[in-house]
Amino acid sequence: MLNGVIVLLACQLAGELGVRLTGLEVPGPVVGMLVFLLVLRLRRPSETDALVRAPELLLRHLQLLFVPAGVGVIVYLHQLRVNAVPLAAGLWLSWLFGLAVTGLAVTALLRVRRR
C-alpha cells in the first residue's frame, strides 16, 4: 500500500513540476492525475495491486479530507459574512451561466445528431 501512495505522490509532484516548468494555467494535481492515469494505462495493475488499493483507501476516507476546508470556512466566517452578497451573486450567476451553456450545447448536439 505504501508503494501505491508513493506513486500517487510522485505523480502529483510530476504534475506540479510540469506546470511550474511550462507555465501552464492548470492546477498541478490535475496534471498529476493525468500522469497517474498514464501510469495505470501503461502498467495495467490488478485489483489487488498497490496502485489500485491506495487510491481506494483514500476514496473510502474522503470525508476526512474535507475537515481542513471546514476549518477554513469557520476561520474566515467573518469575511464570508462581510462579502456574502458578492459571493452569493457570483455563485448564482456562474451556476446560471453554466446551466445556459449546457442547455445550448445539448441543443446544438441534438441538431447535429438529427442531421
ChimeraX commands (.cxc) that place a marker at each C-alpha (Angstrom):
marker #1 position 0.00,0.00,0.00 radius 0.5
marker #1 position 2.86,2.35,0.78 radius 0.5
marker #1 position 4.18,1.91,-2.76 radius 0.5
marker #1 position 0.81,2.99,-4.14 radius 0.5
marker #1 position 0.79,6.15,-2.01 radius 0.5
marker #1 position 4.36,6.90,-3.07 radius 0.5
marker #1 position 3.38,6.55,-6.73 radius 0.5
marker #1 position 0.39,8.85,-6.17 radius 0.5
marker #1 position 2.59,11.48,-4.53 radius 0.5
marker #1 position 5.24,11.11,-7.24 radius 0.5
marker #1 position 2.58,11.68,-9.92 radius 0.5
marker #1 position 1.36,14.78,-8.09 radius 0.5
marker #1 position 4.95,16.02,-7.81 radius 0.5
marker #1 position 5.47,15.40,-11.52 radius 0.5
marker #1 position 2.29,17.35,-12.26 radius 0.5
marker #1 position 3.40,20.27,-10.07 radius 0.5
marker #1 position 6.84,20.33,-11.64 radius 0.5
marker #1 position 5.39,20.11,-15.13 radius 0.5
marker #1 position 3.04,23.01,-14.51 radius 0.5
marker #1 position 5.70,25.20,-12.94 radius 0.5
marker #1 position 8.28,24.48,-15.63 radius 0.5
marker #1 position 5.91,25.01,-18.54 radius 0.5
marker #1 position 3.84,27.83,-17.04 radius 0.5
marker #1 position 0.54,26.11,-17.82 radius 0.5
marker #1 position -2.56,27.63,-16.24 radius 0.5
marker #1 position -3.71,24.24,-14.93 radius 0.5
marker #1 position -3.50,23.03,-11.33 radius 0.5
marker #1 position -0.57,20.71,-10.73 radius 0.5
marker #1 position -2.69,17.97,-9.08 radius 0.5
marker #1 position -4.87,17.81,-12.20 radius 0.5
marker #1 position -1.80,17.20,-14.36 radius 0.5
marker #1 position -0.65,14.71,-11.72 radius 0.5
marker #1 position -3.95,12.83,-12.11 radius 0.5
marker #1 position -3.35,12.63,-15.83 radius 0.5
marker #1 position 0.16,11.31,-15.17 radius 0.5
marker #1 position -1.31,8.72,-12.78 radius 0.5
marker #1 position -3.86,7.75,-15.43 radius 0.5
marker #1 position -0.99,7.25,-17.87 radius 0.5
marker #1 position 0.83,5.09,-15.30 radius 0.5
marker #1 position -2.30,3.00,-14.80 radius 0.5
marker #1 position -2.81,2.59,-18.55 radius 0.5
marker #1 position 0.79,1.53,-19.07 radius 0.5
marker #1 position 1.08,-0.86,-16.09 radius 0.5
marker #1 position -2.47,-2.31,-16.16 radius 0.5
marker #1 position -2.42,-3.26,-12.45 radius 0.5
marker #1 position -4.65,-5.96,-10.99 radius 0.5
marker #1 position -7.31,-5.11,-8.42 radius 0.5
marker #1 position -5.08,-6.27,-5.58 radius 0.5
marker #1 position -2.11,-4.16,-6.69 radius 0.5
marker #1 position -0.97,-1.26,-4.51 radius 0.5
marker #1 position -1.67,1.19,-7.34 radius 0.5
marker #1 position -5.35,0.35,-7.04 radius 0.5
marker #1 position -5.62,-0.21,-3.28 radius 0.5
marker #1 position -4.02,3.11,-2.22 radius 0.5
marker #1 position -6.50,5.33,-4.11 radius 0.5
marker #1 position -9.37,3.13,-2.90 radius 0.5
marker #1 position -8.26,3.72,0.68 radius 0.5
marker #1 position -8.15,7.49,0.12 radius 0.5
marker #1 position -11.59,7.45,-1.51 radius 0.5
marker #1 position -13.01,5.34,1.31 radius 0.5
marker #1 position -11.95,8.03,3.81 radius 0.5
marker #1 position -12.54,11.04,1.56 radius 0.5
marker #1 position -14.71,12.78,4.16 radius 0.5
marker #1 position -11.60,13.35,6.30 radius 0.5
marker #1 position -10.10,15.47,3.53 radius 0.5
marker #1 position -12.96,17.96,3.91 radius 0.5
marker #1 position -12.05,18.75,7.52 radius 0.5
marker #1 position -9.41,21.41,6.58 radius 0.5
marker #1 position -11.89,23.09,4.23 radius 0.5
marker #1 position -14.49,23.17,7.00 radius 0.5
marker #1 position -11.98,24.67,9.42 radius 0.5
marker #1 position -11.12,27.29,6.79 radius 0.5
marker #1 position -14.77,28.23,6.45 radius 0.5
marker #1 position -15.07,28.64,10.23 radius 0.5
marker #1 position -11.85,30.67,10.45 radius 0.5
marker #1 position -12.95,33.05,7.69 radius 0.5
marker #1 position -16.61,33.16,8.67 radius 0.5
marker #1 position -16.42,36.90,9.35 radius 0.5
marker #1 position -15.01,37.57,5.88 radius 0.5
marker #1 position -17.68,35.37,4.34 radius 0.5
marker #1 position -20.38,37.27,6.24 radius 0.5
marker #1 position -18.98,40.65,5.12 radius 0.5
marker #1 position -18.78,39.55,1.48 radius 0.5
marker #1 position -21.93,37.41,1.42 radius 0.5
marker #1 position -23.73,39.38,-1.30 radius 0.5
marker #1 position -20.89,39.34,-3.87 radius 0.5
marker #1 position -20.20,35.66,-3.11 radius 0.5
marker #1 position -23.85,34.69,-3.48 radius 0.5
marker #1 position -24.18,36.73,-6.68 radius 0.5
marker #1 position -21.06,35.12,-8.13 radius 0.5
marker #1 position -22.26,31.63,-7.25 radius 0.5
marker #1 position -25.73,32.16,-8.69 radius 0.5
marker #1 position -24.50,33.88,-11.85 radius 0.5
marker #1 position -21.88,31.21,-12.52 radius 0.5
marker #1 position -24.49,28.49,-11.94 radius 0.5
marker #1 position -26.92,30.23,-14.30 radius 0.5
marker #1 position -24.19,30.68,-16.93 radius 0.5
marker #1 position -23.18,27.03,-16.67 radius 0.5
marker #1 position -26.80,25.92,-16.99 radius 0.5
marker #1 position -27.32,28.12,-20.06 radius 0.5
marker #1 position -24.12,26.90,-21.74 radius 0.5
marker #1 position -25.06,23.28,-21.03 radius 0.5
marker #1 position -28.54,23.83,-22.49 radius 0.5
marker #1 position -27.13,25.48,-25.60 radius 0.5
marker #1 position -24.57,22.70,-26.05 radius 0.5
marker #1 position -27.22,19.98,-25.73 radius 0.5
marker #1 position -29.48,21.80,-28.18 radius 0.5
marker #1 position -26.65,22.15,-30.69 radius 0.5
marker #1 position -25.65,18.49,-30.32 radius 0.5
marker #1 position -29.26,17.35,-30.82 radius 0.5
marker #1 position -29.46,19.41,-34.02 radius 0.5
marker #1 position -26.23,17.86,-35.27 radius 0.5
marker #1 position -27.47,14.38,-34.41 radius 0.5
marker #1 position -30.77,14.88,-36.26 radius 0.5
marker #1 position -28.92,15.76,-39.48 radius 0.5
marker link #1:1,2 radius 0.2
marker link #1:2,3 radius 0.2
marker link #1:3,4 radius 0.2
marker link #1:4,5 radius 0.2
marker link #1:5,6 radius 0.2
marker link #1:6,7 radius 0.2
marker link #1:7,8 radius 0.2
marker link #1:8,9 radius 0.2
marker link #1:9,10 radius 0.2
marker link #1:10,11 radius 0.2
marker link #1:11,12 radius 0.2
marker link #1:12,13 radius 0.2
marker link #1:13,14 radius 0.2
marker link #1:14,15 radius 0.2
marker link #1:15,16 radius 0.2
marker link #1:16,17 radius 0.2
marker link #1:17,18 radius 0.2
marker link #1:18,19 radius 0.2
marker link #1:19,20 radius 0.2
marker link #1:20,21 radius 0.2
marker link #1:21,22 radius 0.2
marker link #1:22,23 radius 0.2
marker link #1:23,24 radius 0.2
marker link #1:24,25 radius 0.2
marker link #1:25,26 radius 0.2
marker link #1:26,27 radius 0.2
marker link #1:27,28 radius 0.2
marker link #1:28,29 radius 0.2
marker link #1:29,30 radius 0.2
marker link #1:30,31 radius 0.2
marker link #1:31,32 radius 0.2
marker link #1:32,33 radius 0.2
marker link #1:33,34 radius 0.2
marker link #1:34,35 radius 0.2
marker link #1:35,36 radius 0.2
marker link #1:36,37 radius 0.2
marker link #1:37,38 radius 0.2
marker link #1:38,39 radius 0.2
marker link #1:39,40 radius 0.2
marker link #1:40,41 radius 0.2
marker link #1:41,42 radius 0.2
marker link #1:42,43 radius 0.2
marker link #1:43,44 radius 0.2
marker link #1:44,45 radius 0.2
marker link #1:45,46 radius 0.2
marker link #1:46,47 radius 0.2
marker link #1:47,48 radius 0.2
marker link #1:48,49 radius 0.2
marker link #1:49,50 radius 0.2
marker link #1:50,51 radius 0.2
marker link #1:51,52 radius 0.2
marker link #1:52,53 radius 0.2
marker link #1:53,54 radius 0.2
marker link #1:54,55 radius 0.2
marker link #1:55,56 radius 0.2
marker link #1:56,57 radius 0.2
marker link #1:57,58 radius 0.2
marker link #1:58,59 radius 0.2
marker link #1:59,60 radius 0.2
marker link #1:60,61 radius 0.2
marker link #1:61,62 radius 0.2
marker link #1:62,63 radius 0.2
marker link #1:63,64 radius 0.2
marker link #1:64,65 radius 0.2
marker link #1:65,66 radius 0.2
marker link #1:66,67 radius 0.2
marker link #1:67,68 radius 0.2
marker link #1:68,69 radius 0.2
marker link #1:69,70 radius 0.2
marker link #1:70,71 radius 0.2
marker link #1:71,72 radius 0.2
marker link #1:72,73 radius 0.2
marker link #1:73,74 radius 0.2
marker link #1:74,75 radius 0.2
marker link #1:75,76 radius 0.2
marker link #1:76,77 radius 0.2
marker link #1:77,78 radius 0.2
marker link #1:78,79 radius 0.2
marker link #1:79,80 radius 0.2
marker link #1:80,81 radius 0.2
marker link #1:81,82 radius 0.2
marker link #1:82,83 radius 0.2
marker link #1:83,84 radius 0.2
marker link #1:84,85 radius 0.2
marker link #1:85,86 radius 0.2
marker link #1:86,87 radius 0.2
marker link #1:87,88 radius 0.2
marker link #1:88,89 radius 0.2
marker link #1:89,90 radius 0.2
marker link #1:90,91 radius 0.2
marker link #1:91,92 radius 0.2
marker link #1:92,93 radius 0.2
marker link #1:93,94 radius 0.2
marker link #1:94,95 radius 0.2
marker link #1:95,96 radius 0.2
marker link #1:96,97 radius 0.2
marker link #1:97,98 radius 0.2
marker link #1:98,99 radius 0.2
marker link #1:99,100 radius 0.2
marker link #1:100,101 radius 0.2
marker link #1:101,102 radius 0.2
marker link #1:102,103 radius 0.2
marker link #1:103,104 radius 0.2
marker link #1:104,105 radius 0.2
marker link #1:105,106 radius 0.2
marker link #1:106,107 radius 0.2
marker link #1:107,108 radius 0.2
marker link #1:108,109 radius 0.2
marker link #1:109,110 radius 0.2
marker link #1:110,111 radius 0.2
marker link #1:111,112 radius 0.2
marker link #1:112,113 radius 0.2
marker link #1:113,114 radius 0.2
marker link #1:114,115 radius 0.2
view
